[in-house]
Amino acid sequence: MITGSTDGKIMVRRCLVTFKPFRIFVVGIGFFSLCFLMTSLGGQFSAKRLGDSPFTIRTEVLGGVESRGVLRKISDMLEVILKRMDSLSKLDNTSTTDARRLDELSSAINRFQPASLVEKIQAIAQNVSNMAIRVEQILQNSMVQGRVRDATSSQCEVPRDPRFPECPGKVDWMRARWTSDPCYAFYGVDGSDCSFLIYLSEVEWFCPPLAWRNHSSPPTQRVQQAAFRTDLSVLLDQVGTGKESLSFMKRRIRRLAQQWATAANHLEAKLEQRWRDQKKILVHVGFLTEESGDVFSPKVLKGGPLGEMVQWADILTALHVLGHNLKISMSVKELQGFLGVPPGRGSCPLTGPLPFDLIYTDYHGLQQMKQHMGLSLKKHKCHIRVIDTFGTEPAYNHEEYATLHGYRTNWGYWNLNARQYMTMFPHTPDNSFMGFVSEELNDTEKRSIQQNKVNNMAVVYGKEASMWKVQGKEGFLQILHRYMEVHGTVYYETQRPPEVPAFVKNHGLLPQHELQQLLRKAKLFIGFGFPYEGPAPLEAIANGCIFLQPKFHPPHSSLNHEFFRGKPTSREVSSQHPYAEQYIGRPHVVTVDYNNSVEFDSAIREIMRTKVEPYLPYEYTCEGMLERVHAYIQHQDFCAPDGNRITGPLFVPLPNSTALGWAPNVTTPPAWPPLTSLRLLISQEGQSCVDACQSAGSICEPAHFRFINNKEVVDSEINHILPAFSVVRRECGLQREPLLFSCAGHSPRYRRLCPCRDFRRGQVALCRDCL
């Protein structure tokens, strides 16, 4: 077998191919010599395919820039040659003449020697080309004379089945192009119609199954029960080494190990020994792969963004603690190995069931999976969960709709169920809220913090010097300095101190435990407006700080701010940290207009008078995250069909409310969240369902749109605002495309029909009966 390694070298293993009635040794010292030649010379081959043959070689000496690609092409070509020989070994009646030709071919292979190789490179390349052509000729002649094992010519006629209308066209395509990717030969395609039909019916799905083939189903595997784990040593080994980003993640996992163990014990008691399926889960961290550029790892020790690594470390830990069977991939090579991707250029899909129940990745990983899985991605994408920091709204997710209506961006357009995108904060209920954790303090630590707080000490949110270049910062920093001692944690190199005001006491970039100690002393943690929605404000609030942040007039969005431009969301960000503003609020979070010096001055004096206890929302504790991830894994299923529509009066007025509830006399179909949590509301004109539900003290639930979009009316459209009532036309419109059900959509011409639900205290992602 021939394999191409990443450094451009070709490794060759001696292969024994058995023929009837003789044996020949293929790839002995001859192939080894040839490969030694290819990897040792200063010049390189340039190979290209002409027409439909992969075996025509143009030889010339090239520089080193193309060497890896050329060697990979030669490796693919030699692998196809071996496949041809292997196909010949399966023929029952190889002729004596063909046997003699193969014998000659074997002798020719073994005559390659590494002497005077530079001068003979073109001749050797031509020999390889001739050898390949002769193998192809012998194979084709033998196919004409013989027959394929287990088949007859009548069984290999191309079927004309109306259920498989594309079959004849696909066979024609295979006849012309089956040599275009080595993966076809990997699956046994050898140029015959029989092999085309086997491939198109068993690997892809364009032709009907062949009656003479064995179609026995693979044995079903018994589902194991998941058991909570508190020992993280196996996980730490799986994360690996070699990058500062991985070292950071492992330090975080170790630091929080005891809190995860305590949370696991609490959740186990809460679930009362309930059965939990153990899932086979692949985690592919695409943004840390070398193929994506891995821009984060070099910045870990220089004040770069750590939010994504914080979240991924916590996701890995939660999945491990919940007891699932976990595989971790940090490179494309590992991804291919775990998925069992066939060799070649991604033209062939995976065969059989996906080896994983769930795949957690990010946008970089999703693109890498598309490149290497080909058609398989469409078939298996319901298993994918995309960790997406800022979220992806349905209008940007639906490829055709996004393209036609101006929502196409560099991200999005994957046609997933919008709940397959998992965010850092609960931006929009259209996506699933994954989150992360902050360190939780015990009562003793909380009392110590309150006793040792320095009332006039402020710490600035901003580790990179660029974050201090906010226009107009001098004005509000001078006001702050009038009342408080200002501290910073800005990274700097000794020869170039950062450009921060002289009155700022800069500690440099601090390790996590030292930063915690600084926050435990400080009274105020102040943001400059960037970075958006990071984990640091929650950590500061959990350590007893008050978080002061700027209000944005107008709100920042992809329409008016460079940072959000190109992101697949129209969400308007009203402050630096909307979650802290909306879900925590005063006294722990104060949001003011920094351009109003009177308002800013008043806020500082108010903060100095206010006493607060350390506070951490339950959903950002280890137990809260375990609870949420457990519910998603056990209940979210995007592979199952939605089921039949329900008819009849489904909703009744609720007492003392303008909302409607699920009718008690209607059989409740299986659903998660359960339909007992559903409340139906009509929004105001121009109001989104996010805001309409929130104003009623509930959460918009996109999973329930299908239950309120069930009336048979003429006027159904593809529009991310629907279902809704048209103010202009005075009629209701239904949604024709389920992928466009959107809590976030709004328009002044419509009043939205909104499915709302209740939620657990401290856990907005789950309804009261969702656990």
Salt bridges, closest charged atoms under 4 A:
ASP52 OD1 - ARG177 NH1 3.73
GLU60 OE1 - ARG58 NH1 2.30
ASP76 OD2 - ARG345 NH2 3.34
ASP86 OD2 - LYS90 NZ 3.70
ASP92 OD2 - ARG147 NH2 3.50
ASP98 OD1 - ARG101 NH1 4.00
GLU104 OE2 - ARG100 NH1 3.13
GLU104 OE1 - ARG134 NH2 3.41
GLU136 OE1 - ARG84 NE 2.71
ASP161 OD2 - ARG163 NH2 2.80
ASP172 OD1 - ARG175 NH1 2.84
ASP193 OD2 - ARG175 NH2 2.76
GLU202 OE2 - ARG213 NE 2.85
GLU244 OE2 - ARG251 NH2 3.13
GLU290 OE2 - LYS243 NZ 3.54
ASP294 OD2 - LYS243 NZ 3.19
ASP314 OD2 - ARG252 NH2 2.90
GLU399 OE2 - ARG408 NH1 3.65
GLU439 OE2 - ARG255 NE 2.81
GLU474 OE2 - LYS473 NZ 3.16
GLU485 OE2 - HIS487 NE2 2.54
GLU514 OE2 - HIS513 NE2 3.94
GLU533 OE2 - HIS427 ND1 3.39
GLU533 OE1 - ARG571 NH2 3.01
GLU562 OE1 - ARG565 NH1 2.46
GLU581 OE2 - LYS551 NZ 3.46
ASP601 OD2 - ARG482 NH1 3.32
ASP601 OD1 - ARG605 NE 2.73
GLU606 OE2 - ARG586 NH1 2.59
GLU623 OE1 - HIS266 ND1 3.26
GLU623 OE2 - LYS270 NZ 3.17
GLU627 OE1 - LYS270 NZ 2.76
GLU627 OE2 - ARG760 NE 3.64
GLU701 OE1 - ARG757 NE 2.66
GLU712 OE2 - ARG645 NH1 2.91
ASP715 OD2 - ARG729 NH2 3.12
GLU717 OE2 - ARG729 NH2 2.95
GLU731 OE2 - ARG729 NE 2.95
GLU737 OE1 - HIS398 NE2 3.49
ASP758 OD2 - ARG768 NH1 3.77
